[in-house]
Amino acid sequence: MTDQPINNDALKKTTVTFIIGATASGKTTFIQNHFSNKRNTVILNVYDYQQAAYKEAGFGKHIPFGREFKCLYKANENLLVDIIRVLQENKNVVVEQTLYKAKRRIAYIDAIRNAVENISIEVYVMCPSDSVWEAYINERKLNTSIQRLSANANGIEFPNPSEGFDKIYEVINNNIKLRMDAPKPEIVDSAHKELSDEAQQIKQEEEKAKERLDLLESMNSRPFWHCCECCGKKAFITAKEAFDDGWDYPPQMGIFGLLGPRTCGECDITSTLYWKVQQQALPIVVESMLTKEELKTWRRIKKEPESLL
């Protein structure tokens, strides 16, 4: 029986290298200087994944805070998938990331080590001096201050060997120093609990969002109460029946939960709360200025479609 030749390439360790730090701390420049010319190495930047997540969610420059977190969460998930994919192709990966919190790093490291054997994981933490940081800010023409960025940097939990790193480096300007602090095994259990709670919360929010989408979809076919805010008429009918009878009512006319006319086919829009608000210099609802009936209408609109069932 002939022995099979040893595949030396399969025995080689692949390496994932994280470059982390605050905005304008020199991450991109460091990667260009130290990793851009390395063979068999793929460079990934979390910024690209964040922009893709924003675009997929339909957002431009202005993103609601609650939705921003979900987009960032999705970007991190997609980046992790690509890191593992590249490593499984026996290529090294250099990742430009923020990863301020230990729990985020631990989540990455756990997933990578579970998916890839014979792997080395290292991290470089960018810690520029104020003068160098100021130069980076000016070079990128950022509308911010060193004080604000330093405050963000203070939020970085410096990586600890207990997180699962093989090597941890501190980069102060051009000086690279191996820094392996005393292990803190207690941070791992704490991180796993936080990650579990976070995942459960996200799951519940997604289930709640789906339930609401299903409810909104059902409003196209199910009968619900239509209440005319002008004459007080009520009708328990479907959206199509209401539209055919001349009602101004979501989902055929307007959007549930947003101020708009809620009238039957016989009443005029000029008697509605919507019309009153549009005549104001600042078209917003001020509850203290509403009559009792207007307040009743407004509160019913805010709780739509549940308030109509």
Residue pairs with C-beta under 8 A, 6 or more apart in sequence:
9 90
10 90
11 118
12 90
12 118
13 118
13 119
13 120
14 87
14 90
14 91
14 92
14 93
14 116
14 118
14 119
14 120
15 92
15 93
15 119
15 120
15 121
15 122
16 83
16 87
16 92
16 93
16 94
16 95
16 112
16 119
16 120
16 121
16 122
17 35
17 92
17 93
17 94
17 95
17 122
17 123
17 124
18 95
18 97
18 99
18 105
18 108
18 121
18 122
18 123
18 124
19 27
19 30
19 31
19 94
19 95
19 96
19 97
19 123
19 124
19 126
20 27
20 97
20 98
20 99
20 100
20 123
20 124
20 125
20 126
20 156
20 159
21 27
21 98
21 125
21 126
21 127
21 128
21 153
21 156
21 171
22 98
22 126
22 149
22 150
22 152
22 153
22 156
23 142
23 144
23 149
23 152
24 133
24 136
24 137
24 140
24 142
24 144
24 149
25 126
25 127
25 128
25 133
25 136
25 149
25 153
26 126
26 128
26 132
26 133
26 136
26 171
27 96
27 126
28 45
28 96
29 136
30 124
30 126
30 171
31 43
31 94
31 96
35 41
35 43
35 94
36 43
38 92
38 94
40 90
40 91
40 92
41 91
41 92
41 93
41 94
42 86
42 91
42 92
42 93
42 94
43 93
43 94
43 95
43 96
44 79
44 82
44 83
44 86
44 93
44 94
44 95
44 96
45 95
45 96
46 75
46 76
46 79
46 95
46 96
46 97
46 98
47 96
49 75
49 76
49 78
49 79
50 71
50 72
50 75
52 75
52 78
53 71
53 72
53 74
53 75
53 78
54 60
54 63
54 71
56 74
57 63
57 67
57 70
57 71
57 74
59 67
59 71
63 71
70 202
73 202
76 104
79 95
79 97
80 108
80 111
80 112
83 93
83 95
83 108
83 112
84 111
84 112
84 115
84 116
86 93
87 93
87 112
87 115
87 116
87 119
88 115
88 116
99 105
99 108
100 155
100 156
100 157
101 157
102 157
102 159
102 160
102 163
102 187
102 191
103 190
103 191
103 194
103 195
105 123
105 159
105 163
105 164
105 165
106 163
106 164
106 187
106 188
106 191
106 192
106 195
107 191
107 195
109 121
109 163
109 164
109 165
110 164
112 119
112 121
113 119
113 121
113 164
120 166
120 167
121 164
121 165
121 166
122 165
122 166
122 167
122 168
122 169
123 159
123 165
123 167
123 168
123 169
124 169
124 170
124 171
124 176
125 156
125 158
125 159
125 168
125 169
125 170
125 171
125 179
126 171
127 153
127 170
127 171
127 172
128 136
128 171
128 172
128 173
129 172
129 173
130 146
130 150
132 173
133 146
133 149
133 150
134 146
137 144
137 145
137 146
137 149
158 170
158 179
158 181
159 165
159 168
160 168
160 181
160 183
160 184
160 187
161 168
161 180
161 181
161 183
162 183
162 184
162 185
162 187
162 188
163 187
163 188
163 191
167 178
167 180
168 178
168 179
168 180
168 181
169 176
169 177
169 178
169 179
170 176
170 177
170 179
171 177
215 305
215 306
216 251
216 256
216 305
219 239
219 250
219 251
219 256
219 305
220 239
220 251
221 238
221 239
222 238
223 236
223 237
223 238
223 241
224 236
224 237
224 238
224 305
224 308
224 309
225 234
225 235
225 236
225 308
225 309
226 234
226 235
226 236
226 237
226 242
226 247
226 249
226 262
226 264
226 308
227 233
227 234
227 262
227 297
227 300
227 308
228 234
228 247
228 262
228 263
228 264
228 267
229 261
229 262
229 263
229 271
229 272
229 273
229 293
229 294
229 297
230 263
230 264
230 267
230 268
230 271
230 272
231 264
231 266
231 267
233 264
233 266
235 242
235 245
235 247
235 264
237 245
239 249
239 250
239 251
239 252
240 252
242 249
242 252
243 249
243 252
243 253
245 264
245 265
246 264
246 265
246 266
247 253
247 263
247 264
247 265
248 254
248 260
248 261
248 262
248 263
248 269
249 262
249 263
250 256
250 260
250 304
250 305
253 260
253 261
254 260
254 261
256 304
256 305
257 301
257 302
257 303
257 304
257 305
258 301
259 273
259 274
259 277
259 285
259 298
259 301
260 274
260 301
261 269
261 272
261 274
261 275
262 272
262 297
262 300
262 301
263 269
263 271
263 272
269 275
273 285
273 290
273 294
273 297
273 298
276 294
277 283
277 284
277 285
285 298
287 295
287 298
290 298
299 307
300 307
300 308
301 307
